[in-house]
Amino acid sequence: MATDVSGGALAQASGISASLLSRIERGLVSPSVDTLDRLAESLRVPVSRLFAEREIRADFCHVPAGCGLVVDPSGAALDYRHELLGHLLSGHILVEPHLVTLLPSAEPFVTSLYPGVKFLYFLSGEVTYRYGSKAVSVRAGDSLLFDANVQHGIEAFQHQPVSYLSVVLAQRD
């Protein structure tokens, strides 16, 4: 909890030793209800505030143009270049945005299947995209959003080059 009061001043105002306050802050001792009450009163906050979540971690990731990390995702098709555009390290949701560029030697690939949700936004080209028993024609400006737990992928190319933004969202284990 952020405050403008120093540890020494808080210890003095609440009538506890600076040593005890330090041990409480580091989680080495559990304070009594009376000690918690005195600390809260000195801080002019309700006792419940002392039990609030500590700092909430909020990830922020900036990847300058052309500086994404080229990765080789497991199970991905050869000649589908994946450039990781960011990552989040906190929370219970995995978020993986990739810029996918199909190299001239790329072939159709319809065997992707994994838990989570996938969003695709096509930047260039035109393809037939297979999702389970459905096949749709998609081109630059089109998007797809689906449960990735169903077999999916590019079934055929109509116009190349093909590139698209792929964002996978899944629950972390």
Secondary structure, DSSP 8 states (H G I E B T S, - for coil): ---SS-HHHHHHHHT--HHHHHHHHTTSS---HHHHHHHHHHHTS-GGGGGS------------TT--EEE--TT--TTEEEEE-----SSSEEEEEEEEEE-TT---EEEE--SSEEEEEEEEEEEEEEETTEEEEEETT-EEEEETTS-EEEEEEEEEEEEEEEEEEEE--
